[in-house]
Amino acid sequence: MEKDQYYMNLALQEAKKGRFQTWKNPLVGAVIFKELKIKEINLLTNNPDKIDQLNDYGIKINKRIPLELASNDVDRFYLQTKKKRFHHLLELKEVE
């Protein structure tokens, strides 16, 4: 666990410098889960990379809970880009 704590501290230091946001870094969460001896979770995400990274780190994802609202004229292109370029798991329903 010593190596995990090292990487977690390094990640937190980088976040304090504004180099990346910890909430977007699944490794930080995985290290915390390991410390708390949490082996399985239900994950709120549309990002398959987060699922893969947590699985690779030994955290089992029991269930993925999607986070999605209907798209509108303002955010449609942004959400389409996330789905197409980043393979986010989105249905992209339109606002009626």
N, C-alpha and C positions, 0 to 999 in steps of 0.2 A: 504494500500500500504506500510505501514511502515515495515511489516513483509517481504514483497517482497524485499524491499531495503536492509534489513538486510541480507537476503540470497544471494542477488546479490553481496553485498560487501564481504561477507564471501567467496563466490565462487571466486571472483577476487583475494582476499588475498591468497587463496590456490593456485591459478594459478601462482601468483608471486613467490610462494615458489617452484614451479615446481611439485606440487602434481597432477595436471591434467591440461589439455589444455582447455581453455574456448571455443574454436571453436568446440570442441567435446561434449560440455555440452549444450544441448538444453535449459536447465533451464535459463541459462544466457541470451540467445536470447529471451526467452519467457518473462522474466522480462523487458527487454528493449522494446519489442513490447507492453507490457502492459503500460509501462510509456509513450510511444508515442501514445497510444490509437489505436494501430493496432490490429484488431480482426481477420483478414483473411490474408493468405499469399499463394503464390505459392512457393513450397519448392524444392530445388535441393538436392535430396538425393536418395540413394538406401537402406537406413536403416529404416526398419519399426518401430524400437523402437523410433527413433526421431519423427516420425509422431505421434505415440501413446502418447509420453511424451508431445509434444506440444498441442495435442488435450486435454489431461488430464488437462493441465494448462489453457485451455480456448481459445487457438489459433486454429482457423479453417483452415484446409489445403484445399484450393480450388483445387489445382492441384499439383501432384507430378511430377517433371521433372527429369527423370532418368539421371544419370551420368555414362556413360559406353562407353568404347572403346573395340575393339576386343581384345581378350586375345592372348597371345603368349607364347612361351616356358618358358620365364622368369617369368611371373606373373600368369600363368594358375592355379597352385596349390593354390596360395594365394587367388585368386578370387573364386575358387571352395570351399575353406574353408570358406570364408565369406558367400557364398550362403548356404552351407550345415549346418555349425555350428551356424551362426549368422542370418540365414534366410534373408540375404540381397536380394533385388529384382533385380537379375541379369539374363540376358539372356545367357551370356557367349558365344558370337559368336567368332569363330576362325579367326585369320588373314589368309587371302588367299594368 
